């Protein structure tokens, strides 16, 4: 469940689509943006919760996350914001 501020963030993100979200962690916001119809690609260097020091080992990604660094993501999807 998302709150009003998260809804506003998602609405704002969708205005700038198509997007790459670099450093998305487990993709919580990105998954909700995708459900709202936003064209956003989640990217993180460590999408696996076991490798990511900011998440619990038992956590699961909220959406598909591409494993790559920011530079590779920007080069791969040059047509995105």
C-alpha positions as CSV (number, residue, x, y, z in Angstrom):
1,X,0.0,0.0,0.0
2,X,1.3,3.5,-0.8
3,X,0.5,6.8,0.8
4,X,-0.4,10.2,-0.7
5,X,3.2,11.4,-1.0
6,X,4.2,8.2,-2.9
7,X,1.2,8.6,-5.2
8,X,2.4,12.2,-5.9
9,X,5.9,10.9,-6.6
10,X,4.6,8.3,-9.0
11,X,2.5,10.8,-10.8
12,X,5.5,13.1,-11.2
13,X,7.7,10.2,-12.4
14,X,5.2,9.3,-15.1
15,X,5.4,12.8,-16.5
16,X,9.0,12.2,-17.4
17,X,8.8,8.7,-18.9
18,X,10.4,6.7,-20.4
19,X,12.7,6.4,-17.4
20,X,15.6,4.4,-16.0
21,X,15.7,4.2,-12.2
22,X,19.3,3.6,-11.2
23,X,20.0,2.4,-7.7
24,X,16.4,1.2,-7.2
25,X,17.1,-1.3,-4.4
26,X,14.2,-3.8,-4.4
27,X,12.1,-1.6,-6.7
28,X,9.2,-0.7,-4.4
29,X,8.4,2.7,-6.0
30,X,9.2,1.4,-9.5
31,X,6.8,-1.5,-9.1
32,X,4.0,0.9,-8.1
33,X,4.9,3.3,-11.0
34,X,4.8,0.4,-13.4
35,X,1.3,-0.6,-12.1
36,X,0.2,3.0,-12.7
37,X,1.3,2.6,-16.3
38,X,4.7,4.4,-16.1
39,X,7.4,3.2,-18.5
40,X,10.3,2.7,-16.0
41,X,13.2,0.3,-16.0
42,X,14.5,-0.5,-12.5
43,X,18.3,-1.0,-12.3
44,X,20.5,-1.8,-9.3
45,X,24.1,-3.1,-9.0
46,X,22.9,-5.5,-6.2
47,X,19.3,-6.4,-6.8
48,X,19.7,-9.7,-4.9
49,X,18.7,-9.1,-1.3
50,X,21.5,-11.3,0.0
51,X,24.1,-9.1,-1.6
52,X,22.4,-5.8,-0.9
53,X,23.4,-4.4,2.5
54,X,20.4,-2.1,2.7
55,X,17.8,-4.9,2.7
56,X,16.9,-8.0,4.7
57,X,18.2,-11.3,3.3
58,X,14.7,-12.7,3.2
59,X,13.3,-9.7,1.2
60,X,12.1,-10.2,-2.4
61,X,12.2,-7.7,-5.2
62,X,8.9,-6.0,-6.0
63,X,9.5,-6.1,-9.7
64,X,12.1,-7.3,-12.2
65,X,15.3,-5.4,-11.7
66,X,18.2,-5.3,-14.2
67,X,21.6,-5.9,-12.6
68,X,24.1,-3.3,-13.9
69,X,25.8,-0.1,-12.9
70,X,24.6,3.4,-13.8
71,X,27.0,4.0,-16.7
72,X,26.0,0.8,-18.4
73,X,22.3,1.5,-17.9
74,X,22.5,4.9,-19.4
75,X,24.5,3.6,-22.4
76,X,22.0,0.7,-22.9
77,X,18.9,2.9,-22.7
78,X,20.0,6.2,-24.2
79,X,16.5,7.2,-25.2
80,X,15.4,7.3,-21.5
81,X,15.5,10.0,-18.9
